[in-house]
Amino acid sequence: MDWLQALLLGLVQGLTEFLPVSSSGHLELGKVLMGVEGESNITFTVVVHGATVLSTLVVFWREIWRLLKGTFEFRLNEETHYILKLIVSMIPVLLIGIFLESWVESFFTGNILFVGFMLLITAFLLALTHFVKIRNTDKPITYGSAFIIGVVQAIATLPGISRSGSTIATGMLLGIDKKLVAPFSFLMVLVPIIGANLLKIMQLHETTVTTAIPTHWLPLAIGFIAAFFSGLLACTWMINLVKKGKLIWFAVYCLIIGAVAIGLGLFS
């Protein structure tokens, strides 16, 4: 991987991790179009995902600090309930990681035809938020809605289904207050991503000598910086977009990219 490929993939990771267009789907497309075997390069994957986690922490540091302070009061206050709801939302993706990890990873093989169809599903979910009119749109996040959003997050481990797009769309369709949907969606993924990356680091440590593909420090640094700053921009932008409820153009985008991916998959 050269520095330009690292820059482009870092930008793709940072922007699409938060925008509702599927980071995994775009990375699969990027690998195919640039001829990069990114999946086998564990080091680069860990670095760019770590960058987007860091950008989330930067954007939400006040909220995270408030939640931690409230939780360490050791009583069932608003912050403790919020943390518990986040934990409930993580249960489905945890089960996927434990029992279906190999099955999910089997889809990350550059199968852009599959990615294309999953992008169409993302487009459909985003379009629903525009065309389906919900009467009551100021509901709080409950334990039940947190679990439903968590189930959708688990499904979104498939490449092409946007995690942020599908979870935010689900929250909006459930009638949850728009101001609450995006922060919950971004915070609920922190622990799963950090946990997954720690496992990758452990695997990397065990296989460095025999299987890991060495990555020069310059592409790593470029990828990290690109993913971090583009992630900051995309995360902030997405929060404002959700408050306005304007996701329809992302649905159009996913429809177009999905159709292109299907075309490439059928005729390549």
C-alpha positions as CSV (number, residue, x, y, z in Angstrom):
1,M,0.0,0.0,0.0
2,D,1.4,3.4,-1.0
3,W,0.8,6.7,0.7
4,L,-1.9,7.8,-1.8
5,Q,-3.9,4.6,-1.4
6,A,-3.6,5.0,2.4
7,L,-4.8,8.6,2.1
8,L,-7.8,7.7,0.0
9,L,-8.8,4.7,2.2
10,G,-8.3,6.8,5.3
11,L,-10.7,9.5,3.9
12,V,-13.2,6.8,2.9
13,Q,-13.1,5.2,6.4
14,G,-13.4,8.5,8.2
15,L,-16.2,10.0,6.1
16,T,-18.3,6.8,5.7
17,E,-18.0,5.6,9.3
18,F,-20.4,8.4,10.3
19,L,-22.3,9.2,7.1
20,P,-25.1,6.8,6.3
21,V,-23.5,5.2,3.3
22,S,-21.7,2.1,4.8
23,S,-17.9,2.4,5.5
24,S,-17.5,-1.3,5.1
25,G,-19.2,-1.3,1.7
26,H,-17.1,1.6,0.5
27,L,-13.9,0.1,1.7
28,E,-14.7,-3.1,-0.1
29,L,-15.3,-1.1,-3.3
30,G,-12.1,0.9,-2.7
31,K,-10.1,-2.3,-2.3
32,V,-11.4,-3.7,-5.6
33,L,-11.0,-0.4,-7.6
34,M,-7.5,0.3,-6.2
35,G,-6.3,-3.3,-6.2
36,V,-5.5,-3.2,-2.5
37,E,-5.8,-6.3,-0.3
38,G,-6.8,-4.2,2.6
39,E,-8.5,-7.0,4.5
40,S,-5.3,-8.9,5.0
41,N,-3.5,-5.7,6.2
42,I,-4.6,-6.0,9.8
43,T,-2.3,-3.2,10.9
44,F,-3.9,-0.6,8.6
45,T,-7.4,-1.7,9.5
46,V,-6.7,-1.3,13.2
47,V,-5.2,2.1,12.8
48,V,-8.0,3.7,10.7
49,H,-10.7,2.3,12.9
50,G,-8.8,3.6,16.0
51,A,-8.8,7.0,14.3
52,T,-12.5,7.1,13.9
53,V,-13.0,5.9,17.5
54,L,-10.8,8.8,18.6
55,S,-12.8,11.3,16.5
56,T,-16.0,10.1,18.2
57,L,-14.4,10.6,21.6
58,V,-13.4,14.1,20.7
59,V,-16.9,15.1,19.4
60,F,-18.7,13.5,22.3
61,W,-16.2,14.0,25.1
62,R,-18.6,16.3,27.2
63,E,-21.4,13.8,26.9
64,I,-19.1,10.8,27.7
65,W,-17.7,12.7,30.7
66,R,-21.2,13.5,31.9
67,L,-22.3,9.9,31.6
68,L,-19.2,8.6,33.5
69,K,-19.6,11.1,36.3
70,G,-23.3,10.2,36.7
71,T,-22.6,6.5,36.6
72,F,-19.9,6.7,39.3
73,E,-22.5,8.2,41.6
74,F,-23.6,4.5,42.0
75,R,-27.3,5.2,41.8
76,L,-30.0,4.7,39.2
77,N,-30.0,8.2,37.8
78,E,-30.5,9.4,34.2
79,E,-26.9,8.7,33.3
80,T,-26.9,5.2,34.7
81,H,-30.1,4.4,32.7
82,Y,-28.5,5.7,29.6
83,I,-25.4,3.6,30.1
84,L,-27.6,0.5,30.7
85,K,-29.5,1.2,27.5
86,L,-26.2,1.5,25.6
87,I,-25.2,-1.9,27.1
88,V,-28.6,-3.4,26.0
89,S,-28.0,-2.1,22.5
90,M,-24.6,-3.9,22.3
91,I,-26.0,-7.4,23.1
92,P,-27.0,-8.3,19.5
93,V,-23.7,-7.3,18.0
94,L,-21.8,-9.1,20.8
95,L,-23.7,-12.3,20.0
96,I,-22.8,-11.9,16.3
97,G,-19.2,-11.5,17.3
98,I,-19.2,-14.6,19.4
99,F,-21.2,-17.0,17.3
100,L,-21.1,-15.7,13.7
101,E,-17.8,-13.8,13.3
102,S,-16.5,-16.2,10.7
103,W,-19.7,-16.1,8.7
104,V,-19.7,-12.3,8.7
105,E,-16.1,-12.2,7.7
106,S,-16.8,-14.4,4.7
107,F,-18.6,-11.5,3.1
108,F,-15.5,-9.3,3.2
109,T,-13.9,-10.8,0.2
110,G,-14.4,-8.1,-2.4
111,N,-17.8,-9.4,-3.5
112,I,-19.1,-6.0,-4.8
113,L,-22.2,-7.6,-6.2
114,F,-23.3,-8.4,-2.6
115,V,-22.2,-5.0,-1.4
116,G,-24.3,-3.4,-4.2
117,F,-27.5,-5.2,-3.1
118,M,-26.8,-4.3,0.6
119,L,-26.4,-0.6,-0.4
120,L,-29.8,-0.8,-2.0
121,I,-31.2,-1.9,1.4
122,T,-29.5,1.0,3.0
123,A,-31.0,3.3,0.4
124,F,-34.5,1.9,1.2
125,L,-34.2,2.4,4.9
126,L,-33.0,6.0,4.5
127,A,-35.8,6.7,2.1
128,L,-38.4,5.4,4.6
129,T,-37.4,8.2,7.0
130,H,-38.4,10.7,4.3
131,F,-41.6,9.1,3.0
132,V,-43.0,7.5,6.1
133,K,-44.7,10.1,8.3
134,I,-44.4,9.4,12.0
135,R,-47.0,11.2,14.2
136,N,-45.1,11.2,17.5
137,T,-41.5,12.1,16.9
138,D,-40.4,13.1,20.4
139,K,-40.2,9.8,22.1
140,P,-37.3,9.0,24.5
141,I,-35.0,6.1,24.0
142,T,-36.3,3.1,26.0
143,Y,-34.7,-0.2,26.8
144,G,-36.9,-1.8,24.1
145,S,-36.0,0.7,21.4
146,A,-32.4,0.4,22.4
147,F,-32.5,-3.4,21.8
148,I,-34.3,-3.0,18.5
149,I,-31.6,-0.5,17.3
150,G,-29.0,-2.9,18.6
151,V,-30.5,-5.7,16.4
152,V,-30.2,-3.4,13.4
153,Q,-26.6,-2.6,14.3
154,A,-25.9,-6.4,14.3
155,I,-27.4,-6.8,10.9
156,A,-25.3,-3.8,9.7
157,T,-22.1,-5.8,10.3
158,L,-22.6,-7.0,6.7
159,P,-20.7,-4.8,4.1
160,G,-23.0,-2.4,2.3
161,I,-25.5,-1.9,5.1
162,S,-24.7,1.4,6.8
163,R,-24.4,1.0,10.6
164,S,-25.0,4.7,11.3
165,G,-27.6,5.0,8.5
166,S,-29.6,1.9,9.5
167,T,-29.5,2.6,13.3
168,I,-30.4,6.3,12.9
169,A,-33.2,5.5,10.4
170,T,-34.6,2.8,12.8
171,G,-34.6,5.3,15.7
172,M,-36.4,7.9,13.6
173,L,-39.0,5.4,12.4
174,L,-39.6,4.4,16.0
175,G,-40.4,8.0,16.7
176,I,-37.4,8.8,18.9
177,D,-36.5,12.5,19.2
178,K,-34.1,13.3,16.4
179,K,-31.8,15.1,18.9
180,L,-31.3,11.8,20.7
181,V,-30.9,9.4,17.8
182,A,-27.5,10.4,16.3
183,P,-25.6,10.6,19.7
184,F,-27.0,7.3,20.8
185,S,-26.1,5.7,17.4
186,F,-22.5,6.9,17.6
187,L,-22.0,6.1,21.3
188,M,-23.4,2.6,21.1
189,V,-20.7,1.5,18.7
190,L,-17.7,2.7,20.7
191,V,-17.3,-0.4,22.9
192,P,-17.9,-2.9,20.1
193,I,-15.3,-1.2,17.8
194,I,-12.8,-0.8,20.6
195,G,-13.3,-4.5,21.6
196,A,-13.0,-5.7,18.0
197,N,-9.8,-3.7,17.5
198,L,-8.2,-5.0,20.7
199,L,-8.9,-8.5,19.4
200,K,-7.3,-7.6,16.1
201,I,-4.3,-6.2,17.9
202,M,-3.9,-9.4,19.9
203,Q,-4.2,-11.5,16.7
204,L,-1.7,-9.2,15.0
205,H,0.8,-9.7,17.9
206,E,0.4,-13.5,17.6
207,T,0.8,-13.6,13.9
208,T,3.2,-10.8,13.1
209,V,6.1,-13.0,12.1
210,T,4.2,-15.5,10.1
211,T,1.2,-13.9,8.4
212,A,0.8,-10.2,8.9
213,I,1.7,-8.0,5.9
214,P,4.1,-5.3,7.1
215,T,2.9,-1.8,6.6
216,H,5.3,1.1,6.4
217,W,4.9,3.8,9.0
218,L,4.2,6.6,6.5
219,P,1.0,5.0,5.0
220,L,-0.2,4.2,8.6
221,A,0.3,7.8,9.7
222,I,-1.4,9.2,6.6
223,G,-4.3,6.8,6.9
224,F,-4.7,7.7,10.6
225,I,-4.7,11.4,10.1
226,A,-7.0,11.3,7.1
227,A,-9.5,9.0,9.0
228,F,-9.4,11.1,12.1
229,F,-10.0,14.6,10.6
230,S,-12.5,13.3,8.0
231,G,-14.3,11.5,10.9
232,L,-14.5,14.7,12.9
233,L,-16.1,16.5,10.0
234,A,-18.5,13.7,9.1
235,C,-19.6,13.1,12.7
236,T,-20.4,16.8,13.3
237,W,-22.1,17.1,9.9
238,M,-24.2,14.0,10.5
239,I,-25.5,15.2,13.9
240,N,-26.8,18.4,12.3
241,L,-28.3,16.5,9.3
242,V,-30.2,14.1,11.5
243,K,-31.6,17.0,13.5
244,K,-33.0,18.4,10.3
245,G,-34.2,14.9,9.1
246,K,-32.5,15.3,5.7
247,L,-31.3,11.8,4.8
248,I,-33.1,11.4,1.5
249,W,-30.0,12.5,-0.5
250,F,-28.0,9.8,1.1
251,A,-30.6,7.4,0.0
252,V,-30.2,8.6,-3.6
253,Y,-26.4,8.3,-3.3
254,C,-26.6,4.7,-1.9
255,L,-29.0,3.8,-4.7
256,I,-26.6,5.1,-7.3
257,I,-23.5,3.6,-5.8
258,G,-25.4,0.3,-5.2
259,A,-26.4,0.2,-8.8
260,V,-22.9,0.9,-10.0
261,A,-21.5,-1.9,-7.7
262,I,-24.0,-4.3,-9.0
263,G,-23.1,-3.4,-12.6
264,L,-19.4,-3.9,-11.8
265,G,-20.1,-7.2,-10.1
266,L,-22.1,-8.5,-13.0
267,F,-19.9,-7.4,-15.9
268,S,-16.4,-7.4,-14.4
